[in-house]
Amino acid sequence: MDRLTRALEESEEERSVLAKKIFDFGEHFIGSLQQQNAYNSYEASPLKKNIFAIDRELSKIDDILEILNESLIKPGLNTATGRNMGYIPGGGLYSAALGDYIAAVTNKYAGVHYASPGAVSIENEVIAWTAKLVGYAEGYGGNLTSGGSIANLIALLTAKKAKKVKAKDIHRTVIYCSTQSHHSILKAIHIIGLEECIIRYIKTDNNYRIIPLELKTQIQSDRKSGLIPFLVIANAGSTDIGAVDPLISIGSIASRQSVWFHIDAAYGGFFLLTERGRKKLTGINMADSVILDPHKSLFLPYGSGIVLVKNIKHLLKANEYTANYMQDAFSNGNYSPSELSPELSKHFRGLRMWLPLKLYGHKAFADYLNEKLDLAFYFYTNCKKLGFEVLSIPDLSIVAFRYVVNNGDSNEFNKRIIKEIQNDGKIFLSSTTIDDKFMLRAAIVSFRTHKEDVDILLTLLKNVLP
Ligand SMILES: *Cc1c(COP(=O)(O)O)cnc(C)c1O
């Protein structure tokens, strides 16, 4: 056979040219972050029609990078800057990106232990490190997911299997959470076929934390009326305002009532690296399942979540399968990620987390997270000084605030503030609605956010006031 295949296997020199141009592109991006906006609206920088079209004509790498520079980098949110304080930022560690590079170049198969004992062991090490942080003893199971939503999905499916929820009982099966629960929880409930369950939103206190007595009373009264209490979901750092539910009290209630206890620590989990965080999150090890998002409070690039289940048996049960063509795969006594999640072939996600932890150690992360807690308190104090109403002292590093106008519509006024800030673009903030109040949020999570960035925000806020 004449060999027609060449194009996809670059020569050493071709690789070196490509790599240099792409690494230079990355350098230029990081080097100019200080000058970049945190937000460019689509209206201000719309995409040219067909700019990304894949056509018959080949493109030169320089032209491709030019297109990416204009049409990928510019429009929308710049999640890599420290001035992105909308939603829940993370940042995207450079060393993690380099970990991804190695993962992709070697294309190690992280789904099955025998295919790459090294890759699976690196993933297991990352999971073990996180399980230890959470305070789980031996016997736990875990999986690296693409994010918190899938991690929640796996956890809730595991709960459903462990508690043997039967189709005929779904209409009288009860799930307990609060209005602070992330929407991915409801999405997961739908996906796993439990949308006909009864969902109880337990009353929260002034700091938007579940009131344990309300939970206990509700579970008891549900049981009395013949319903089946099944699952309670607590937040360890809610998305809206970073609220941490009273985990110990909820954990005791769940355990006494034989209800599955799930904790959503997607945003808050890695604050366990700090002393203040550990205090706030005491009781997290009581959870039957817990999720964390390394692409939030561990600053990794998007595509990193973790689910942990206290008893691996339940995680195995929820994902068990057999297939003839997999008969060689499970012989050496080591669990594989594919037995603990819905995925088979998957990105080798462990390396992007393992590499920064190996290079810089967990203390570096603790220092950064402590800085975020300090900055959030600094912002809270100064924002109040400017005359803003702040919902509560931040539990972690998210502050929800608004300006109350004496005569006129406060919601309209705060909507105008957010528009002005987004139009300016230097800083990006997002908003939320809590108890019918339109609130602005400053989520201080990115590793690149430092005091000077928070000061820019405070100045902006000062200037938008009447
Ligand atoms: C972000 C978040 C999620 C969803 O995680 P993704 O990684 O965006 O899928 C779930 N719960 C909480 C509390 C979150 O902050």
The ligand as a MOL file (V3000), in Angstrom:
LIG
                    3D

  0  0  0     0  0            999 V3000
M  V30 BEGIN CTAB
M  V30 COUNTS 15 15 0 0 0
M  V30 BEGIN ATOM
M  V30 1 C -20.6840 25.4480 40.6990 0
M  V30 2 C -21.5160 24.6620 41.6080 0
M  V30 3 C -22.1100 23.4690 41.1980 0
M  V30 4 C -22.0290 22.9710 39.7780 0
M  V30 5 O -20.7210 22.6650 39.4410 0
M  V30 6 P -20.1930 22.7280 37.9150 0
M  V30 7 O -18.7600 22.4130 38.0970 0
M  V30 8 O -20.4540 24.1090 37.4210 0
M  V30 9 O -20.9180 21.7070 37.1430 0
M  V30 10 C -22.8270 22.7510 42.1320 0
M  V30 11 N -22.9710 23.2040 43.3860 0
M  V30 12 C -22.4220 24.3480 43.8200 0
M  V30 13 C -22.6220 24.7870 45.2250 0
M  V30 14 C -21.6750 25.1260 42.9370 0
M  V30 15 O -21.1400 26.2770 43.3540 0
M  V30 END ATOM
M  V30 BEGIN BOND
M  V30 1 1 1 2
M  V30 2 1 2 3
M  V30 3 2 2 14
M  V30 4 1 3 4
M  V30 5 2 3 10
M  V30 6 1 4 5
M  V30 7 1 5 6
M  V30 8 2 6 7
M  V30 9 1 6 8
M  V30 10 1 6 9
M  V30 11 1 10 11
M  V30 12 2 11 12
M  V30 13 1 12 13
M  V30 14 1 12 14
M  V30 15 1 14 15
M  V30 END BOND
M  V30 END CTAB
M  END
